[in-house]
């Protein structure tokens, strides 16, 4: 999600700039100095919102926020809300990297506000298990890439048990976690900071939240940037097909990585028919664990998780190529050495690992949001068949994607979901941004988002990684749009400034 910081002075379209929002009468948030070490120097607040928006006078839940005030209060335009994605991602920490997300000009004119969506982080977090140890014992029974009958059975049973634990222990918020509710929360937050219309940057799943908001509140859109786009219609109405296409997006990114490697020659450790070398490594891991010098024994889960995470960040490509070359040389018996010290290669925890007393609220929320938003088949016994089809088309990532949300098969049903229409005409044009080799939100999703939304413009970044990064061109368009409402001409393409395999 990171961007290179630039400080470009751009012309401002004065007709687009609203009167500073602080002058408007609105329910105010009580901002105070953040008490948490990780947010030291920033301002924090909370906001009570209805647990069930259809019952606004009933029970409430708390939304936690953090703010980086505008650097030039005299010329402040308003507040930009930011969401990091997930679902399950806590957003308050986004204020600490605001300088990597937008230019100095934007930081001068806007407060940047990150919020933990309901049930996440400091916002009344979900908790499906009493302790980390209890969660980890169950998660250990789930395989990322279950291959054998035993592993498949264990993964299905563990997912079923996981969901039943959430039903039993997570409380009433569990069935009110849909993006529909989060979008309604966001509108209350907009009102609470005194903005007449929303300014927002959403990454990854945050683009789905943004698309939901602009269709629920089409007249309340000032400047909305969606970076790393989902296909909202497919995600909510055809989720199994969406997951198949997601696996394909990772395969496209991997293919681009391997081709860029060959094109880089000696700058890439795997060059020289990189695809063939990669396939030899992948097939070997599929046959069983492999011991790598400096890393120990690694499994197909470790391998798949590592390659998947590497596709998220173009800066990781040189090291990833070196490790693949080490694996290839180990398999073929050739001597090999790493150019740098070994990095850790293990399958990431199941969307957990937050430094809290209970670390897996993000994991719990991931399921709670996705299972509410995007219904999947309710019979777990069908998923091994899906996995075969997925893997046949997408050999590295298909099987993992097919089993990735099998916990939704027995998740509690809810009617609190938004699945369209997606084509409401918004008061301002929504700016979409997408890399051509984005693994998790493939470029085709952004093209579909542009077609589905009633008023959107797509800015393409030729390059790698999940959401745009390392592009001064993209950052400049962010600035023009957020400050003055300027849109890139149709078909505008920005380049990525960082080469995937730098020569120096």
N, C-alpha and C positions, 0 to 999 in steps of 0.2 A: 504494500500500500504506500510505500514511501515515494516521495517526489524530490527532485533536486530543488533546492531553495534558490529563487532568483529574486532580484529587486528591480523590476522593470517599471518605469513610470509610463503609464498608459493614459490616453485621452479618456475622459469620462463623459458619457452621454447623460447630460444633466436631466433630461426628461425622464430617464429611467430611475434616477435616484430618489428614493422616498424621503420625506421629512424624517430627521432622526427619530427612531422609534421611542426613545426615552420620553419624548414630549407627549406621547399618547397615553390616555388613561387606560390602565389595564391592571389586572390582579398581579401584584409583584411577588417575585420570589425573594426570600430572605437569604441573601448571599453572605456567607461568612468565610473566614480563612479555613481552608481544608485542614483537618486534623491529621490525616493519614500521611505517613512519610513520603509515599510515592506521589502525592499530590501537593507537597509542600510548595508554597508560593502561589497557589491557585485558589480560586473561590469555589465553595461548595454550597449546595442547597438541596432541598427535597420538595417534592410535590405529591400531594395525595390525589389519586385518580380513582374513579369507580372500578371496583373489581369486575363488575358486569356493566358495560356502558348502556345496556338496556334498562338498568336499574340505577340511575345516577344518584339516588338518595340512599342507596344501600351500602354494603360493605365497601371498603376502599383498600387499595394497595399503594405502596410508596415507591416513587421514582426518584432515584438519586442522580444528581447532576454535578458537573464541574465546569468552571468557566475560566477562560483566558480573556480578560477584558481587552477591548480595542486599544491599540497603541496611541491613536490620535482621537481622543474622545470628542474633540470639537468638530470633527468631520465624520463622526460615526454614522454608519448607515443602518445597522441593525445587528442581528444575531444570526450566525450560521450554526445550525445543528449538524453534527457529524455522527455517522454510524459505521462501525468497522466491519459489519457483516456477521457471519456465523451460519444460521442463528445460534445464539449462545454467547456472542462476543460482548464483553463489557465495554462500554464506550467512554466512560469518564476519562480514562487515560489518554484518549485522543488529544486532549488539550496539551499534553506534555510534548507531543510531536507535531504540533500545529505548524511549526516552521518548515517541516518536511512535506506538508500537505499542500500549502498554499504560499503565495509570494508575500513579501514584506508589505506590499501595497494592500493586500487583502487583510493582513493582520492589523494594519493601521486603522482600517475602516469598519471592522466587524469584531464583535465579541465572538469567540469560538466556544461553543458549548457541546460537551460530550455528555451523554446520558447512558446509564445502564438500563436497558429495556426491562420491563416488568419480569420478575422472576430470575433476574440475572445480576451478578455482581453484588452491589450494595442495595439493590432494589428488591427487598423481600425475597431473597434467592430461594429457588426450589431446592429441596433436599429429599432425594429418594432413598437415601441410606443414612444410618445413624453416624457412621464413621467412614473415613477414607478407606480403611482396611476392608470394611465390608463391601464397599463399592469395587475395590480393586480385586478382591477375591472373585467376584462375579465377572468383572470385565476380563480377567485372565482366562476365563473359559470361552471367550469369544475370539475367533480367529478373523484377522483382516481378510485373508485369502483362504478360506476353508476348502481343502482339496479332498481329504479322505472322508469316508462315511462317518467315521468317528468324530472328526473335526466339524463336519457339517451338523451332525446331531447335537454336539456340544454347543455349537454356536446358536442353533435354533432354540435349544432349551434355555440357554443363558439369556438370550434376548427376551424370551417369554417371561422368565423370572424377573428380569430387570423391569419390564413394564408393569408386572403385577406389584412389584415393590413400590413403584411410583404411584400407582393407584392407591395403595394402602397408606403411604407415608407422606406424600407431597402436599396434601391439603387441598383446599378449594381452588387455589390459583391454577392448579394443573390443567383444568378444562377452560381456562380463560387466557391462554397464552398465544392465541393466533395473531398473525400479522394485522388482521383487521383491528384488534384491540390495541396493538402497539401504535398503529397509525392514528387512532383516535386519541391515544395518550399524547402523541406528538403534537396534535392540534391544540390540546390543552396547554402543552408546554409553550407552543408558539404564542398563545394568548398571554401566558404568564410572564413572558419576557417583553410583552408590549408590542410585538410586531404585527402589523396588519396582514402581512402575507409571509409565507415561509421561505427562508433561505436554508438550503440543506445540501450536504454532500453525503452520499451513501455509496459504500463499496460492497461489491459482491452481493450477499443476501440483502445488504442495505439498499441495493437498487430495487429489490422487490418491495421493501418497505416504502421506498420513495414512489414507486409506481402505484402502489395501493393508495398512498396518501393523495397523489395528484388526481386520482379518479374518484376518491371520496370527497375531496375538497378542491375541485378544479378552479374555483375562483380565488383560492388562497395561495396561489403559486407566484412567487416573485422570481427566485432563481434556484433551480433544483438541478444539481449535477449528479448523474448516476454513472459510476465508473466500475467496469467489470460486470456486465449486465446479465441478469437472468432472462429467460423467456417467461414472462409472468403467466401467459395463458397456458403454456405447456406445463409449467411447474405446478399450477393449481388444478388443472383439468385432465392432464395426461401425465401423471408423475412417473409412471413406469417408463414411458417413452422418453421422458425428460432425463431420467437417470441413465438410460442407454446412451442418449446423446452426450451427457456429461462424461461418461467413460470415453466416448469418441473424442471429446475435446482434449482430454489428457493425452490420448494417442497422437492427435495432431500436433500438440506441443512437443511431445517426445520426438516425433519425426522431424520437426523443425530443429530441435536441439541436435539431433544426429547429423542432419544435413549441414547445419552451421559448423559443426565440428569438422567434418570433412573439408568444408570450404576454408577453414582456418588453418589447415595443414599442421605444422609443428606446434602451433599455439594451443592445439587441443590434443591431450594425451591419448585420446581414443581414435584419432583420425586414421584414415586408410581403411575404407569400407567399415565405418563405425556401426552401421546397422547390423552387419553380419556379426561383429564382435559383441554387440549388445545382445543380440538374439542368443548367442551361445551362452552368455551369462544368465539371461532370463530362464532359458530352458534348464540350465544346471540347477538354479535355485528351485525351480518347480519340482525337480527330482528329489530334493531334500536339502538339509542344512549344509552350508559351506563354511569352512574355517579360513578366514583371511588374516594374513600377518598384520599384527597391530590391532585387530578388531575382535578376534575370537570367532566363535560360532555364530553365524547369521542365518536367519530363516527367510522363507519366501515373504512372510509378513514384514520383516525388517527391510528386505530389498524393495518391495512394492511401496511401503511407506516412505522410504528414503527417496526413491525416484519421483514419487508423487510430490513430496515437499520441495524437491529440487526444482521442479518445473514452475513453482510459484515465484522464484527469484532468479533473475538472469545473472546476478552477481555470484550465485553459487555454481554456475555452469563449469568453470575450469576445474574446481575441486571435484565435482561430480564425475567429470570425464576421467580424472586421475583415479578415482576409486573404482570406476568401471574397468579401467585398464588394469588395475591391480587384480580385480576379480578375474578378468580374462587371462592374465598371465598366470594366475594361480591355477586356473583350470587347465591351461595348455602346458604348464610346466616351465614357462619361460621366466627368467629372473626379472624382477620388477622392483622398483623403489618409488616411494612417493616423493613429490617435490616439497611437500609440507608435512607437518606432523599429522597423525591420524585424527580425524574428526569422529564424533560418535555417530554410529549408524545403528539405530534401533527403531522398531516400530513405535511411533509416538503414542503416549497414553490416549485412551479413547476420549479425546476432546476434553481432557481434564488437566490437572496440574496447576491450578491456581494456588497461590500461597496463602490459603485460608485454612481455618480449622476443618472445613469440609471443602474439598477441592473440585468436586464434580458437578457443581451447579450448572456450569456451562454445558456439560454433557447432557444433564437432565433437561435443560432448556432447549437444546438442539432437537431432541426428540419431541418435546412438548409443542414447539412451534411447527416443525415440519409435519408431524403427524396430524396436527389440526388443519394446517394449510393445504396439504397435498395428499389426499387419500391414496393408499396403496392397497393391493389385494390383501384380504383378511385371512387367508389360509397360508400359514407358514410353510406347509408342505410343498407349495408351488415354487418356492424361491430357489431350490437347487436346480430346477428346470430353467428358471430365468437365468441363473448364473451360467449354465452351459451355453445358452444363446448369446449372452453378453460377452463371454470369454471368446467364443468363436469369432466374433467380429472385432473385439478389442482385447487382444491377448494379455497385455500387462495389467490393465485397470478394470476390465469388465467384471470379473468375478467379485472383486472388492466392492464395486459400485452396486452390484445386484444384492449383496447381503448387507449393505451399509445402513439400511433403515428397516430391516426386517422386524425390529421392535414395534413398528407401527401396525403390524398385523393384528395385535390385540390391544392397541392403545384405545382409551375411552373415546367414543365418538362425540363430536360437538358440532353444532350448527353455526358456531361463531367463526366463520371463515369468509373471505372475499375472493371470488373467482371470476370477477368481471362484472360489467363491461370494462374494458381497458382503454377505450377510445374517446373518453370525455375530452372536450376541447378546453384546454387550460388557459388561464389568464396570461401566462407567459410560456414561451417555448422551453421545454425541458432539454438540457444538454446531456447527451449520452457520450461516453468515452469508452473505448475498448481497444486493447492490444489485439493484433492479428493472431498471436500465438498464446492467448490466455488459456490455461489448462482448465480451470474450474468453471469459467464463464466464457465459453468459446465465442469466437467472433460472430458466428451465425446467430447466437442468442441476441447479441446487440442489434443485428440487422432486423431480427424479428421484433425486438422491443421497439425499434423505430417505427416499424409498420403498424404495430398494435396500438401504441399510444396515439392520442388524438392530436398532439402538437409537440413533436420532438425533432431534434437534429443530432445526427451521429458524427462525432469526430473520431477518426481512425488513427491509432498509433501503430505503425509497423514495428513490431518487436515482441519481446517475450515477457513472461511473468504474469502473475494474477493481479489485475488492475494496472493502470498506467504507472510507469516509473521511469526515471532517468530521461526525461524529455522536457527540455526548456520550452519547446513549442507547445506542448500540452499545458504546462503551467501558465504560459502566457495567455492561452485561451481561457483557462480557468479565471484568470484575473480580469480579462476584458468582460467576460460574461457576468461574474459575480458583482463587479463594481458597476458596470454600465449596461449590462444586458446585451452586449454585442455577441453575435453568433458567428461561428466559422461558416464560410460559404459551403453549400452542399458539396459533398465529396472531398472535403479537406482531409489531407493525410499529414500527420506529424511523424517524424522519425524518432527512434530511440537513440539517445546520444551515446549510450554505453554499448560497445560491441560485446556479443556473447562470449567471445574468446579473445580478449585484448592481447595484442602482440608485445606489449611492454608492461 
